[in-house]
Amino acid sequence: MLKNDLNRAGDFKKFLNLLVKEDAKILRNIKISLKQEKLWLKKQIEKIKQKKCVVLIAEHNSRIVGITNIGLGDDRCQHIGTFGISINTVVSPTALNSSSAFRSTRTPLLLR
């Protein structure tokens, strides 16, 4: 995830709201607004700058089809990492198997 991804907040919102609509097994079950998505993106970009988070975005035909992230906790939970993954089930498996579908946001973090 890069700073210019803020301009794609609508695409991220559309992706997440599609998962909510499909009742995917994710933590969120209520659709979000564009304002909420922009706030989330800003927080993620700040965490990436602080080297507390890594985000990978899978795209197929310039469309977001998957997002995965690993983040470190705060304060006394700095030693705990969380892993999240969301994949659009409509996309063909061959599209996701292509290494060119993924772009990294930075060098991977070493979680201790």
N, CA, C and O atoms as a printed pandas DataFrame, in Angstrom:
     atom_number atom_name residue_name chain_id  residue_number  x_coord  y_coord  z_coord
0              1         N          MET        A               1    0.850   -1.162    0.000
1              2        CA          MET        A               1    0.000    0.000    0.000
2              3         C          MET        A               1    0.897    1.226    0.000
3              4         O          MET        A               1    1.828    1.339    0.797
4              5         N          LEU        A               2    0.602    2.118   -0.891
5              6        CA          LEU        A               2    1.392    3.331   -1.046
6              7         C          LEU        A               2    0.519    4.553   -0.807
7              8         O          LEU        A               2   -0.708    4.463   -0.774
8              9         N          LYS        A               3    1.179    5.707   -0.641
9             10        CA          LYS        A               3    0.435    6.932   -0.365
10            11         C          LYS        A               3   -0.579    7.243   -1.464
11            12         O          LYS        A               3   -1.664    7.748   -1.177
12            13         N          ASN        A               4   -0.236    6.947   -2.721
13            14        CA          ASN        A               4   -1.175    7.236   -3.816
14            15         C          ASN        A               4   -2.387    6.302   -3.809
15            16         O          ASN        A               4   -3.334    6.516   -4.566
16            17         N          ASP        A               5   -2.366    5.265   -2.957
17            18        CA          ASP        A               5   -3.538    4.395   -2.823
18            19         C          ASP        A               5   -4.706    5.119   -2.153
19            20         O          ASP        A               5   -5.841    4.648   -2.218
20            21         N          LEU        A               6   -4.439    6.259   -1.512
21            22        CA          LEU        A               6   -5.530    7.072   -0.958
22            23         C          LEU        A               6   -6.478    7.503   -2.072
23            24         O          LEU        A               6   -7.681    7.646   -1.854
24            25         N          ASN        A               7   -5.928    7.707   -3.265
25            26        CA          ASN        A               7   -6.751    8.088   -4.413
26            27         C          ASN        A               7   -7.655    6.942   -4.865
27            28         O          ASN        A               7   -8.618    7.156   -5.602
28            29         N          ARG        A               8   -7.342    5.739   -4.425
29            30        CA          ARG        A               8   -8.130    4.557   -4.805
30            31         C          ARG        A               8   -9.050    4.099   -3.674
31            32         O          ARG        A               8   -9.491    2.950   -3.657
32            33         N          ALA        A               9   -9.334    4.986   -2.743
33            34        CA          ALA        A               9  -10.172    4.629   -1.593
34            35         C          ALA        A               9  -11.507    4.042   -2.045
35            36         O          ALA        A               9  -12.029    3.129   -1.406
36            37         N          GLY        A              10  -12.055    4.552   -3.126
37            38        CA          GLY        A              10  -13.320    4.031   -3.656
38            39         C          GLY        A              10  -13.200    2.580   -4.082
39            40         O          GLY        A              10  -14.127    1.795   -3.884
40            41         N          ASP        A              11  -12.062    2.215   -4.667
41            42        CA          ASP        A              11  -11.830    0.825   -5.077
42            43         C          ASP        A              11  -11.730   -0.093   -3.863
43            44         O          ASP        A              11  -12.275   -1.197   -3.865
44            45         N          PHE        A              12  -11.021    0.374   -2.813
45            46        CA          PHE        A              12  -10.898   -0.413   -1.591
46            47         C          PHE        A              12  -12.259   -0.576   -0.924
47            48         O          PHE        A              12  -12.600   -1.661   -0.453
48            49         N          LYS        A              13  -13.029    0.498   -0.885
49            50        CA          LYS        A              13  -14.376    0.461   -0.301
50            51         C          LYS        A              13  -15.249   -0.539   -1.048
51            52         O          LYS        A              13  -15.953   -1.341   -0.433
52            53         N          LYS        A              14  -15.199   -0.487   -2.371
53            54        CA          LYS        A              14  -15.996   -1.393   -3.199
54            55         C          LYS        A              14  -15.609   -2.850   -2.922
55            56         O          LYS        A              14  -16.476   -3.716   -2.804
56            57         N          PHE        A              15  -14.312   -3.111   -2.820
57            58        CA          PHE        A              15  -13.823   -4.461   -2.539
58            59         C          PHE        A              15  -14.351   -4.955   -1.195
59            60         O          PHE        A              15  -14.899   -6.054   -1.109
60            61         N          LEU        A              16  -14.189   -4.146   -0.144
61            62        CA          LEU        A              16  -14.627   -4.572    1.182
62            63         C          LEU        A              16  -16.143   -4.738    1.255
63            64         O          LEU        A              16  -16.637   -5.711    1.826
64            65         N          ASN        A              17  -16.874   -3.794    0.681
65            66        CA          ASN        A              17  -18.333   -3.886    0.734
66            67         C          ASN        A              17  -18.859   -5.091   -0.041
67            68         O          ASN        A              17  -19.907   -5.636    0.305
68            69         N          LEU        A              18  -18.144   -5.511   -1.085
69            70        CA          LEU        A              18  -18.512   -6.729   -1.808
70            71         C          LEU        A              18  -18.361   -7.949   -0.903
71            72         O          LEU        A              18  -19.201   -8.848   -0.909
72            73         N          LEU        A              19  -17.279   -7.966   -0.126
73            74        CA          LEU        A              19  -17.081   -9.081    0.812
74            75         C          LEU        A              19  -18.166   -9.093    1.881
75            76         O          LEU        A              19  -18.652  -10.158    2.263
76            77         N          VAL        A              20  -18.544   -7.916    2.364
77            78        CA          VAL        A              20  -19.617   -7.830    3.366
78            79         C          VAL        A              20  -20.921   -8.344    2.762
79            80         O          VAL        A              20  -21.658   -9.093    3.404
80            81         N          LYS        A              21  -21.201   -7.938    1.529
81            82        CA          LYS        A              21  -22.427   -8.364    0.853
82            83         C          LYS        A              21  -22.468   -9.876    0.674
83            84         O          LYS        A              21  -23.524  -10.494    0.807
84            85         N          GLU        A              22  -21.309  -10.471    0.370
85            86        CA          GLU        A              22  -21.221  -11.925    0.184
86            87         C          GLU        A              22  -21.241  -12.675    1.518
87            88         O          GLU        A              22  -21.251  -13.906    1.537
88            89         N          ASP        A              23  -21.247  -11.946    2.622
89            90        CA          ASP        A              23  -21.167  -12.524    3.957
90            91         C          ASP        A              23  -19.908  -13.379    4.097
91            92         O          ASP        A              23  -19.939  -14.480    4.647
92            93         N          ALA        A              24  -18.802  -12.842    3.582
93            94        CA          ALA        A              24  -17.509  -13.521    3.692
94            95         C          ALA        A              24  -17.109  -13.627    5.153
95            96         O          ALA        A              24  -17.568  -12.845    5.986
96            97         N          LYS        A              25  -16.271  -14.572    5.458
97            98        CA          LYS        A              25  -15.838  -14.802    6.836
98            99         C          LYS        A              25  -14.743  -13.802    7.216
99           100         O          LYS        A              25  -13.579  -14.165    7.382
100          101         N          ILE        A              26  -15.143  -12.546    7.349
101          102        CA          ILE        A              26  -14.254  -11.477    7.781
102          103         C          ILE        A              26  -14.867  -10.839    9.020
103          104         O          ILE        A              26  -16.037  -11.069    9.325
104          105         N          LEU        A              27  -14.080  -10.037    9.736
105          106        CA          LEU        A              27  -14.576   -9.427   10.974
106          107         C          LEU        A              27  -15.695   -8.426   10.732
107          108         O          LEU        A              27  -16.588   -8.278   11.566
108          109         N          ARG        A              28  -15.655   -7.748    9.616
109          110        CA          ARG        A              28  -16.650   -6.708    9.346
110          111         C          ARG        A              28  -17.900   -7.325    8.733
111          112         O          ARG        A              28  -17.816   -8.190    7.862
112          113         N          ASN        A              29  -19.074   -6.865    9.205
113          114        CA          ASN        A              29  -20.331   -7.345    8.630
114          115         C          ASN        A              29  -21.270   -6.196    8.255
115          116         O          ASN        A              29  -22.430   -6.426    7.914
116          117         N          ILE        A              30  -20.769   -4.966    8.317
117          118        CA          ILE        A              30  -21.544   -3.777    7.953
118          119         C          ILE        A              30  -20.754   -3.015    6.895
119          120         O          ILE        A              30  -19.550   -2.805    7.043
120          121         N          LYS        A              31  -21.431   -2.603    5.833
121          122        CA          LYS        A              31  -20.756   -1.861    4.772
122          123         C          LYS        A              31  -20.183   -0.554    5.323
123          124         O          LYS        A              31  -20.691    0.008    6.293
124          125         N          ILE        A              32  -19.109   -0.088    4.676
125          126        CA          ILE        A              32  -18.441    1.126    5.137
126          127         C          ILE        A              32  -18.632    2.256    4.144
127          128         O          ILE        A              32  -18.962    2.038    2.978
128          129         N          SER        A              33  -18.418    3.466    4.631
129          130        CA          SER        A              33  -18.512    4.651    3.781
130          131         C          SER        A              33  -17.130    4.984    3.219
131          132         O          SER        A              33  -16.115    4.457    3.675
132          133         N          LEU        A              34  -17.112    5.850    2.243
133          134        CA          LEU        A              34  -15.843    6.290    1.662
134          135         C          LEU        A              34  -14.998    7.002    2.715
135          136         O          LEU        A              34  -13.777    6.845    2.744
136          137         N          LYS        A              35  -15.636    7.770    3.565
137          138        CA          LYS        A              35  -14.923    8.492    4.630
138          139         C          LYS        A              35  -14.235    7.508    5.575
139          140         O          LYS        A              35  -13.082    7.716    5.952
140          141         N          GLN        A              36  -14.931    6.442    5.958
141          142        CA          GLN        A              36  -14.350    5.427    6.832
142          143         C          GLN        A              36  -13.162    4.734    6.166
143          144         O          GLN        A              36  -12.150    4.464    6.813
144          145         N          GLU        A              37  -13.293    4.451    4.874
145          146        CA          GLU        A              37  -12.217    3.767    4.157
146          147         C          GLU        A              37  -10.987    4.657    4.057
147          148         O          GLU        A              37   -9.866    4.179    4.228
148          149         N          LYS        A              38  -11.177    5.942    3.784
149          150        CA          LYS        A              38  -10.039    6.863    3.707
150          151         C          LYS        A              38   -9.314    6.946    5.040
151          152         O          LYS        A              38   -8.084    6.982    5.078
152          153         N          LEU        A              39  -10.064    6.975    6.132
153          154        CA          LEU        A              39   -9.461    7.020    7.462
154          155         C          LEU        A              39   -8.656    5.754    7.723
155          156         O          LEU        A              39   -7.547    5.831    8.251
156          157         N          TRP        A              40   -9.199    4.582    7.360
157          158        CA          TRP        A              40   -8.490    3.320    7.536
158          159         C          TRP        A              40   -7.208    3.300    6.708
159          160         O          TRP        A              40   -6.160    2.872    7.190
160          161         N          LEU        A              41   -7.296    3.769    5.450
161          162        CA          LEU        A              41   -6.116    3.789    4.584
162          163         C          LEU        A              41   -5.024    4.684    5.158
163          164         O          LEU        A              41   -3.848    4.319    5.136
164          165         N          LYS        A              42   -5.403    5.851    5.672
165          166        CA          LYS        A              42   -4.417    6.763    6.267
166          167         C          LYS        A              42   -3.720    6.104    7.455
167          168         O          LYS        A              42   -2.505    6.227    7.617
168          169         N          LYS        A              43   -4.490    5.411    8.277
169          170        CA          LYS        A              43   -3.908    4.723    9.441
170          171         C          LYS        A              43   -2.940    3.627    8.989
171          172         O          LYS        A              43   -1.866    3.467    9.568
172          173         N          GLN        A              44   -3.323    2.874    7.953
173          174        CA          GLN        A              44   -2.452    1.810    7.455
174          175         C          GLN        A              44   -1.157    2.376    6.891
175          176         O          GLN        A              44   -0.083    1.828    7.136
176          177         N          ILE        A              45   -1.249    3.465    6.139
177          178        CA          ILE        A              45   -0.057    4.083    5.557
178          179         C          ILE        A              45    0.869    4.586    6.664
179          180         O          ILE        A              45    2.090    4.469    6.552
180          181         N          GLU        A              46    0.301    5.137    7.719
181          182        CA          GLU        A              46    1.108    5.598    8.851
182          183         C          GLU        A              46    1.800    4.422    9.539
183          184         O          GLU        A              46    2.968    4.527    9.914
184          185         N          LYS        A              47    1.098    3.313    9.708
185          186        CA          LYS        A              47    1.695    2.119   10.320
186          187         C          LYS        A              47    2.822    1.563    9.450
187          188         O          LYS        A              47    3.830    1.082    9.966
188          189         N          ILE        A              48    2.649    1.631    8.134
189          190        CA          ILE        A              48    3.692    1.167    7.216
190          191         C          ILE        A              48    4.931    2.037    7.369
191          192         O          ILE        A              48    6.050    1.525    7.408
192          193         N          LYS        A              49    4.739    3.346    7.456
193          194        CA          LYS        A              49    5.878    4.265    7.652
194          195         C          LYS        A              49    6.618    3.962    8.951
195          196         O          LYS        A              49    7.840    4.092    9.016
196          197         N          GLN        A              50    5.882    3.561    9.980
197          198        CA          GLN        A              50    6.478    3.243   11.285
198          199         C          GLN        A              50    7.040    1.818   11.327
199          200         O          GLN        A              50    7.555    1.372   12.352
200          201         N          LYS        A              51    6.934    1.119   10.206
201          202        CA          LYS        A              51    7.388   -0.270   10.085
202          203         C          LYS        A              51    6.661   -1.186   11.062
203          204         O          LYS        A              51    7.254   -2.114   11.612
204          205         N          LYS        A              52    5.385   -0.921   11.272
205          206        CA          LYS        A              52    4.551   -1.760   12.133
206          207         C          LYS        A              52    3.558   -2.591   11.327
207          208         O          LYS        A              52    2.758   -3.332   11.899
208          209         N          CYS        A              53    3.607   -2.470    9.992
209          210        CA          CYS        A              53    2.616   -3.142    9.162
210          211         C          CYS        A              53    3.165   -3.345    7.752
211          212         O          CYS        A              53    3.913   -2.516    7.236
212          213         N          VAL        A              54    2.785   -4.444    7.153
213          214        CA          VAL        A              54    3.067   -4.722    5.745
214          215         C          VAL        A              54    1.738   -5.099    5.101
215          216         O          VAL        A              54    0.971   -5.885    5.656
216          217         N          VAL        A              55    1.472   -4.534    3.928
217          218        CA          VAL        A              55    0.220   -4.810    3.220
218          219         C          VAL        A              55    0.549   -5.246    1.800
219          220         O          VAL        A              55    1.340   -4.598    1.114
220          221         N          LEU        A              56   -0.056   -6.339    1.362
221          222        CA          LEU        A              56    0.052   -6.786   -0.025
222          223         C          LEU        A              56   -1.323   -6.672   -0.664
223          224         O          LEU        A              56   -2.337   -7.018   -0.058
224          225         N          ILE        A              57   -1.340   -6.186   -1.885
225          226        CA          ILE        A              57   -2.588   -6.012   -2.614
226          227         C          ILE        A              57   -2.514   -6.866   -3.870
227          228         O          ILE        A              57   -1.556   -6.768   -4.636
228          229         N          ALA        A              58   -3.525   -7.704   -4.082
229          230        CA          ALA        A              58   -3.610   -8.521   -5.291
230          231         C          ALA        A              58   -4.569   -7.822   -6.251
231          232         O          ALA        A              58   -5.685   -7.454   -5.885
232          233         N          GLU        A              59   -4.109   -7.652   -7.477
233          234        CA          GLU        A              59   -4.931   -7.014   -8.502
234          235         C          GLU        A              59   -5.013   -7.912   -9.729
235          236         O          GLU        A              59   -4.067   -8.627  -10.059
236          237         N          HIS        A              60   -6.138   -7.862  -10.384
237          238        CA          HIS        A              60   -6.342   -8.579  -11.633
238          239         C          HIS        A              60   -7.086   -7.635  -12.571
239          240         O          HIS        A              60   -8.175   -7.159  -12.247
240          241         N          ASN        A              61   -6.501   -7.368  -13.722
241          242        CA          ASN        A              61   -7.082   -6.410  -14.676
242          243         C          ASN        A              61   -7.369   -5.066  -14.004
243          244         O          ASN        A              61   -8.441   -4.488  -14.188
244          245         N          SER        A              62   -6.399   -4.574  -13.221
245          246        CA          SER        A              62   -6.481   -3.283  -12.520
246          247         C          SER        A              62   -7.607   -3.217  -11.497
247          248         O          SER        A              62   -8.045   -2.126  -11.133
248          249         N          ARG        A              63   -8.079   -4.362  -11.030
249          250        CA          ARG        A              63   -9.144   -4.421  -10.031
250          251         C          ARG        A              63   -8.615   -5.115   -8.780
251          252         O          ARG        A              63   -7.961   -6.153   -8.877
252          253         N          ILE        A              64   -8.892   -4.553   -7.620
253          254        CA          ILE        A              64   -8.450   -5.160   -6.372
254          255         C          ILE        A              64   -9.237   -6.448   -6.153
255          256         O          ILE        A              64  -10.467   -6.443   -6.127
256          257         N          VAL        A              65   -8.501   -7.553   -5.996
257          258        CA          VAL        A              65   -9.153   -8.850   -5.795
258          259         C          VAL        A              65   -8.713   -9.510   -4.498
259          260         O          VAL        A              65   -9.256  -10.546   -4.115
260          261         N          GLY        A              66   -7.740   -8.926   -3.825
261          262        CA          GLY        A              66   -7.292   -9.492   -2.566
262          263         C          GLY        A              66   -6.409   -8.529   -1.806
263          264         O          GLY        A              66   -5.679   -7.732   -2.396
264          265         N          ILE        A              67   -6.482   -8.610   -0.499
265          266        CA          ILE        A              67   -5.634   -7.793    0.370
266          267         C          ILE        A              67   -5.190   -8.683    1.527
267          268         O          ILE        A              67   -5.989   -9.430    2.092
268          269         N          THR        A              68   -3.922   -8.595    1.867
269          270        CA          THR        A              68   -3.410   -9.291    3.036
270          271         C          THR        A              68   -2.489   -8.351    3.791
271          272         O          THR        A              68   -1.806   -7.519    3.193
272          273         N          ASN        A              69   -2.476   -8.486    5.094
273          274        CA          ASN        A              69   -1.604   -7.631    5.889
274          275         C          ASN        A              69   -1.116   -8.367    7.127
275          276         O          ASN        A              69   -1.756   -9.287    7.635
276          277         N          ILE        A              70    0.041   -7.923    7.584
277          278        CA          ILE        A              70    0.605   -8.383    8.844
278          279         C          ILE        A              70    0.945   -7.130    9.627
279          280         O          ILE        A              70    1.625   -6.235    9.125
280          281         N          GLY        A              71    0.466   -7.072   10.860
281          282        CA          GLY        A              71    0.712   -5.894   11.676
282          283         C          GLY        A              71    1.175   -6.259   13.067
283          284         O          GLY        A              71    0.840   -7.322   13.591
284          285         N          LEU        A              72    1.954   -5.364   13.664
285          286        CA          LEU        A              72    2.414   -5.536   15.030
286          287         C          LEU        A              72    1.489   -4.788   15.973
287          288         O          LEU        A              72    0.922   -3.756   15.614
288          289         N          GLY        A              73    1.341   -5.314   17.182
289          290        CA          GLY        A              73    0.529   -4.646   18.185
290          291         C          GLY        A              73    1.224   -3.421   18.744
291          292         O          GLY        A              73    2.374   -3.138   18.409
292          293         N          ASP        A              74    0.520   -2.701   19.593
293          294        CA          ASP        A              74    1.059   -1.502   20.227
294          295         C          ASP        A              74    1.400   -1.778   21.683
295          296         O          ASP        A              74    0.952   -2.762   22.271
296          297         N          ASP        A              75    2.197   -0.893   22.242
297          298        CA          ASP        A              75    2.554   -0.908   23.657
298          299         C          ASP        A              75    3.042   -2.286   24.109
299          300         O          ASP        A              75    4.041   -2.785   23.589
300          301         N          ARG        A              76    2.359   -2.899   25.058
301          302        CA          ARG        A              76    2.808   -4.185   25.594
302          303         C          ARG        A              76    2.541   -5.351   24.644
303          304         O          ARG        A              76    2.954   -6.479   24.913
304          305         N          CYS        A              77    1.873   -5.090   23.570
305          306        CA          CYS        A              77    1.576   -6.144   22.582
306          307         C          CYS        A              77    2.469   -6.030   21.348
307          308         O          CYS        A              77    2.140   -6.572   20.293
308          309         N          GLN        A              78    3.593   -5.330   21.474
309          310        CA          GLN        A              78    4.487   -5.149   20.332
310          311         C          GLN        A              78    5.057   -6.459   19.812
311          312         O          GLN        A              78    5.476   -6.539   18.657
312          313         N          HIS        A              79    5.076   -7.465   20.640
313          314        CA          HIS        A              79    5.621   -8.766   20.239
314          315         C          HIS        A              79    4.577   -9.650   19.565
315          316         O          HIS        A              79    4.886  -10.768   19.152
316          317         N          ILE        A              80    3.346   -9.158   19.450
317          318        CA          ILE        A              80    2.263   -9.944   18.870
318          319         C          ILE        A              80    1.953   -9.432   17.465
319          320         O          ILE        A              80    1.721   -8.239   17.269
320          321         N          GLY        A              81    1.951  -10.328   16.504
321          322        CA          GLY        A              81    1.611   -9.967   15.130
322          323         C          GLY        A              81    0.229  -10.496   14.767
323          324         O          GLY        A              81   -0.179  -11.566   15.219
324          325         N          THR        A              82   -0.475   -9.742   13.957
325          326        CA          THR        A              82   -1.765  -10.203   13.457
326          327         C          THR        A              82   -1.682  -10.337   11.946
327          328         O          THR        A              82   -1.005   -9.557   11.275
328          329         N          PHE        A              83   -2.370  -11.323   11.427
329          330        CA          PHE        A              83   -2.369  -11.598    9.997
330          331         C          PHE        A              83   -3.804  -11.566    9.505
331          332         O          PHE        A              83   -4.684  -12.193   10.094
332          333         N          GLY        A              84   -4.037  -10.843    8.437
333          334        CA          GLY        A              84   -5.370  -10.800    7.845
334          335         C          GLY        A              84   -5.287  -11.029    6.349
335          336         O          GLY        A              84   -4.322  -10.627    5.698
336          337         N          ILE        A              85   -6.307  -11.678    5.812
337          338        CA          ILE        A              85   -6.356  -11.904    4.372
338          339         C          ILE        A              85   -7.809  -11.853    3.912
339          340         O          ILE        A              85   -8.699  -12.411    4.554
340          341         N          SER        A              86   -8.028  -11.179    2.797
341          342        CA          SER        A              86   -9.357  -11.086    2.183
342          343         C          SER        A              86   -9.185  -11.323    0.697
343          344         O          SER        A              86   -8.376  -10.661    0.047
344          345         N          ILE        A              87   -9.943  -12.267    0.158
345          346        CA          ILE        A              87   -9.853  -12.586   -1.268
346          347         C          ILE        A              87  -11.253  -12.625   -1.855
347          348         O          ILE        A              87  -12.164  -13.226   -1.285
348          349         N          ASN        A              88  -11.411  -11.983   -2.992
349          350        CA          ASN        A              88  -12.674  -12.004   -3.716
350          351         C          ASN        A              88  -12.820  -13.378   -4.357
351          352         O          ASN        A              88  -11.992  -13.766   -5.180
352          353         N          THR        A              89  -13.853  -14.114   -3.993
353          354        CA          THR        A              89  -14.034  -15.482   -4.487
354          355         C          THR        A              89  -14.480  -15.549   -5.943
355          356         O          THR        A              89  -14.474  -16.625   -6.542
356          357         N          VAL        A              90  -14.864  -14.418   -6.516
357          358        CA          VAL        A              90  -15.319  -14.400   -7.901
358          359         C          VAL        A              90  -14.147  -14.550   -8.862
359          360         O          VAL        A              90  -14.326  -15.002   -9.993
360          361         N          VAL        A              91  -12.953  -14.175   -8.424
361          362        CA          VAL        A              91  -11.771  -14.209   -9.280
362          363         C          VAL        A              91  -11.315  -15.645   -9.480
363          364         O          VAL        A              91  -11.395  -16.462   -8.563
364          365         N          SER        A              92  -10.842  -15.947  -10.662
365          366        CA          SER        A              92  -10.375  -17.304  -10.951
366          367         C          SER        A              92   -9.089  -17.597  -10.185
367          368         O          SER        A              92   -8.263  -16.702  -10.004
368          369         N          PRO        A              93   -8.908  -18.827   -9.738
369          370        CA          PRO        A              93   -7.693  -19.192   -9.007
370          371         C          PRO        A              93   -6.423  -18.946   -9.808
371          372         O          PRO        A              93   -5.387  -18.625   -9.227
372          373         N          THR        A              94   -6.479  -19.091  -11.134
373          374        CA          THR        A              94   -5.272  -18.877  -11.935
374          375         C          THR        A              94   -4.829  -17.424  -11.887
375          376         O          THR        A              94   -3.633  -17.147  -11.976
376          377         N          ALA        A              95   -5.758  -16.496  -11.749
377          378        CA          ALA        A              95   -5.384  -15.082  -11.653
378          379         C          ALA        A              95   -4.605  -14.826  -10.367
379          380         O          ALA        A              95   -3.649  -14.050  -10.360
380          381         N          LEU        A              96   -5.014  -15.479   -9.276
381          382        CA          LEU        A              96   -4.329  -15.283   -8.001
382          383         C          LEU        A              96   -3.032  -16.067   -7.911
383          384         O          LEU        A              96   -2.161  -15.717   -7.115
384          385         N          ASN        A              97   -2.883  -17.113   -8.704
385          386        CA          ASN        A              97   -1.640  -17.880   -8.694
386          387         C          ASN        A              97   -0.507  -17.159   -9.388
387          388         O          ASN        A              97    0.658  -17.511   -9.199
388          389         N          SER        A              98   -0.822  -16.162  -10.182
389          390        CA          SER        A              98    0.205  -15.421  -10.902
390          391         C          SER        A              98    0.944  -14.509   -9.935
391          392         O          SER        A              98    0.323  -13.717   -9.225
392          393         N          SER        A              99    2.264  -14.617   -9.907
393          394        CA          SER        A              99    3.041  -13.769   -9.000
394          395         C          SER        A              99    2.921  -12.298   -9.389
395          396         O          SER        A              99    3.154  -11.420   -8.558
396          397         N          SER        A             100    2.563  -12.019  -10.635
397          398        CA          SER        A             100    2.430  -10.626  -11.065
398          399         C          SER        A             100    1.162   -9.986  -10.510
399          400         O          SER        A             100    0.983   -8.775  -10.640
400          401         N          ALA        A             101    0.279  -10.770   -9.896
401          402        CA          ALA        A             101   -0.948  -10.212   -9.333
402          403         C          ALA        A             101   -0.673   -9.460   -8.033
403          404         O          ALA        A             101   -1.491   -8.643   -7.611
404          405         N          PHE        A             102    0.457   -9.721   -7.398
405          406        CA          PHE        A             102    0.741   -9.134   -6.096
406          407         C          PHE        A             102    1.812   -8.059   -6.200
407          408         O          PHE        A             102    2.767   -8.179   -6.967
408          409         N          ARG        A             103    1.630   -7.007   -5.412
409          410        CA          ARG        A             103    2.672   -5.995   -5.328
410          411         C          ARG        A             103    2.900   -5.698   -3.857
411          412         O          ARG        A             103    1.951   -5.529   -3.091
412          413         N          SER        A             104    4.136   -5.638   -3.478
413          414        CA          SER        A             104    4.490   -5.420   -2.082
414          415         C          SER        A             104    4.608   -3.936   -1.801
415          416         O          SER        A             104    4.913   -3.143   -2.692
416          417         N          THR        A             105    4.363   -3.568   -0.548
417          418        CA          THR        A             105    4.436   -2.172   -0.165
418          419         C          THR        A             105    5.815   -1.781    0.320
419          420         O          THR        A             105    6.161   -0.600    0.300
420          421         N          ARG        A             106    6.590   -2.720    0.745
421          422        CA          ARG        A             106    7.940   -2.454    1.223
422          423         C          ARG        A             106    8.618   -3.784    1.516
423          424         O          ARG        A             106    8.016   -4.850    1.386
424          425         N          THR        A             107    9.881   -3.697    1.914
425          426        CA          THR        A             107   10.593   -4.897    2.298
426          427         C          THR        A             107    9.873   -5.542    3.472
427          428         O          THR        A             107    9.469   -4.847    4.404
428          429         N          PRO        A             108    9.706   -6.853    3.443
429          430        CA          PRO        A             108    8.961   -7.518    4.526
430          431         C          PRO        A             108    9.567   -7.236    5.902
431          432         O          PRO        A             108   10.782   -7.106    6.047
432          433         N          LEU        A             109    8.713   -7.146    6.884
433          434        CA          LEU        A             109    9.135   -6.961    8.262
434          435         C          LEU        A             109    9.530   -8.300    8.863
435          436         O          LEU        A             109    8.973   -9.339    8.508
436          437         N          LEU        A             110   10.466   -8.270    9.747
437          438        CA          LEU        A             110   10.780   -9.453   10.521
438          439         C          LEU        A             110    9.996   -9.332   11.816
439          440         O          LEU        A             110   10.266   -8.451   12.632
440          441         N          LEU        A             111    9.035  -10.206   12.003
441          442        CA          LEU        A             111    8.235  -10.186   13.224
442          443         C          LEU        A             111    8.935  -11.009   14.283
443          444         O          LEU        A             111    9.232  -12.184   14.066
444          445         N          ARG        A             112    9.199  -10.410   15.410
445          446        CA          ARG        A             112    9.942  -11.095   16.478
446          447         C          ARG        A             112    9.010  -11.548   17.556
447          448         O          ARG        A             112    9.446  -12.145   18.540
